[in-house]
Amino acid sequence: METFNIDIKEKKYFNNKVLQDFTLNMPYGSIVGLLGLNGTGKTTLFDCIAGLEAYRGNMFGLSCGEFSYMCIRRNLFSDMSIKDAVNFYADFYKDFDKKTALKELAATRLNIKQSIRSLSAGQYRIVTFILAINCDSKIYLFDEPLSNLDIIYKNFVIEKLISTISEEKIYIVASHELPDLENVFSHIAVIKEKECAPLIGVEEIREQGKSISDYYKGEVIC
């Protein structure tokens, strides 16, 4: 089975170590819930995978340009319109599904001529999710995709994630919205004290008579 393997010996900002002796091996075809307390390094890990941050270590099973990243920061140019952002993705990602992206954006009832600057936090999240999910990549990174979303947008994100599962892709989702994603994740990885607990399947957690929330609480409290 093909896997994506992360081995970060050390990632630090100045003298502050964020990740150390961090290993995580994920099988393709999985939706991995990346969990951890605020400030434990989830966004930093995503930035390392995306090549936005330098670190000491290696990653195996991913080539440059084979990932799509929904960043928690506002990383789209504020003077762009939604349509400009779609066109930017179409130019940058050769296999970007522009037709589907425009169709899904139309369903949100947002005006594609609207500027990125004018979007609310929730509107910005749904636009960036639609852009990221419609890239034909091997690794998808979603940093808090349900944050600031109402129930309609949340359901759209969840249904889209489930409908796009592929044996040739990995979806890594960092989120605190565990009740909403309980039936979406196939595996769970918990960051604690700069390291990562061994990847565990959701079915294994349920066989222990636990919910994902129960398992997570046990990992971070112990």
MOBEL-V592831 format. One record per residue. OMEGA is omega as a letter, one per 30 degrees, with the letter a starting at -180 (none if undefined). BURIAL is + if it has 9 or more other ideal C-beta (glycine too) atoms within 8 Angstrom, else -. Layout:
omega = <OMEGA,OMEGA>
burial = <BURIAL,BURIAL>
This chain:
omega = <a,a,l,a,l,l,a,l,a,l,a,l,a,a,a,l,a,l,l,a,a,l,l,l,a,l,l,a,a,l,a,l,l,a,l,l,l,l,a,l,a,l,l,l,l,l,l,l,a,l,a,l,l,l,l,a,a,l,a,l,l,l,l,l,a,a,l,a,l,a,l,l,l,a,l,a,a,a,l,l,l,l,l,a,l,l,l,l,l,l,a,a,a,a,l,a,a,a,l,l,l,l,a,l,l,a,l,a,l,l,a,l,a,a,l,a,a,a,l,a,l,l,l,a,a,l,a,l,a,l,a,a,a,l,l,a,l,a,l,a,a,a,a,a,a,a,l,a,l,a,a,l,l,l,l,a,a,a,l,l,a,a,a,l,a,l,a,a,l,l,l,a,l,a,l,a,a,l,a,a,a,a,l,a,l,a,l,l,a,l,a,l,l,a,l,l,l,l,a,l,a,l,l,l,a,l,l,a,a,l,l,l,l,a,a,l,l,a,a,a,a,none>
burial = <-,-,+,+,+,+,+,+,-,+,+,-,-,-,-,-,+,+,+,+,-,+,+,+,+,+,+,+,+,+,+,+,+,+,+,+,-,-,-,+,+,+,+,+,+,+,+,+,+,+,-,-,-,-,+,-,+,-,+,-,-,+,-,-,-,-,+,+,+,+,-,-,-,-,-,+,-,-,-,+,+,+,-,+,+,+,+,+,+,+,-,-,+,-,-,+,+,+,-,-,+,+,-,+,+,-,-,+,-,+,-,+,-,+,+,+,-,-,+,-,-,+,+,+,+,+,+,+,+,+,+,+,+,+,+,-,+,+,+,+,+,+,+,+,+,+,+,-,+,-,-,-,+,+,-,+,+,+,-,+,+,-,-,-,+,-,-,-,+,+,+,+,+,+,+,-,+,+,-,+,+,+,-,+,+,-,+,+,+,+,+,+,-,+,+,+,+,-,+,+,-,+,-,-,+,+,-,-,-,+,-,+,+,+,+,+,-,+,+,+,-,->
